Amino acid sequence: MKKFVFFVFLISLFISCQTDEMPQSTGAISFSLLNKIREGNRTSGVVTPAFVLLSVKNEAGEMVLENKKLPLFSFGQSYVSENIELPLGNYKLTQFVVLDAANKTIYATPIEGSELAKYVEDPLPISFTVFENKTSLVVPQVLEIEPNDMPENFGYVSFGFEIISLKGVYFYVPNSYNITKISYEFANELERYSGEITSASGLVSFNLNALGDKKWNTIILVWLVKDNCVQKIIRFKGNIDFKNKTSVKLPPLNDNAWKSFYYSSISKNNEKVDIYRSVDYKNVYVEIYYPNNLKPYYGYAAMNYFDAGGKVVCNYSSHELALGGNPEIAQLPYTCSSGQNPFYIESTIILDLPVLGFREDYFVWTSDGKPYCGDF
């Protein structure tokens, strides 16, 4: 009896093992790509796909492929990946990034809800099914990566194989702005990084690995094309903290976070003092920046108001600089009362400086708020 029971046990164990070892049915899937062009843009036509970096989730939302790198093969005028095997069922493609031979991202499919999703008909995630005895082909629409693109524009945290330790600041510049350059400075008590890029529109970004997970006093200056004698800039100034962040998105250039100024300078050889005046002559705000070796001995800012013949028509106002900070700041309110209608409004800054000596800087508006470059 004991032998019979043991024999039955062995048969049951054998059947169980046979059941556990039965292979799961699978099917094949491959990927291609269809390049879409953004409105108003043209493709460069010089990029060559070599690999695709993709992620796939199953019906339960579990990641079955994460950052899977597949080679792409030229097939006619398109590219097709090698086949991969997956268990039969329904899946979602959640990442699709195309790389060139140097592992640089050249195309990507935007994720639904991202800034660039509007340019493709079917943003990620894309559903597909793996069938038995059949190779399925998934063809996501991709957008070419442009120089100022950030992963966030596509809905990604990063583009996978590219360096993601770079810290970046990005913002949008409307096409209506005529820009010559954009300069930036990131500074704290121990470090300072600065640089500039040439004229730009659309999405503008700065990427600096050295910024790390730190907080920075940030100044970004957008330099507009000079109008006659006047240089106008638009400035962002504030603290940016990169802790636990890859990039920081600033408001667009036409947002109130950016302030407009008229810029001038006092200089000799390589020594320079920068002066920023607000554009509204009825509430003039002045900032004066100088290197440590040019801290003024004395300085003041003043406002004068004249009629068309050069006669003073309103009370003179002035502000003596405190000489305790950098920048030096002067706030000069409008002093004309009702019935007093100046034609010229003059802002004067007087500085007594090391190396540069006694220097004056003038700026004149006309009553319509426009800068004036002539004599009066």
Secondary structure, 3 states (H helix, E strand, C coil): CHHHHHHHHHHHHHHHHHHHCCCCCEEEEEEECEEECCCCCCCCCCCCCCEEEEEEEECCCCEEEEEEEEEEEEECCEEEECCEEEECEEEEEEEEEEECCCCCEEEECCECCCCCHHHCCCCECEEEEECCCCEEEECCEEEECCCCCCHHHHCCCCCCCCCCCCEEEEEEECCCCCEEEEEEEEECCCCEEEEEEECCCEEEEEEEHHHCCCEEEEEEEEEECCECCEEEEEEEEEEEECCCCCEEECCCCCCCCCEEEEEEEEEECCEEEEEEEECCCCEEEEEEECCHHHCCCEEEEEEEEECCCCCECCCCEEEECCCCCCCEEEEEECCCCCCCCCCEEEEEEEEEECCCEEEEEEEEEECCCCEECCCC
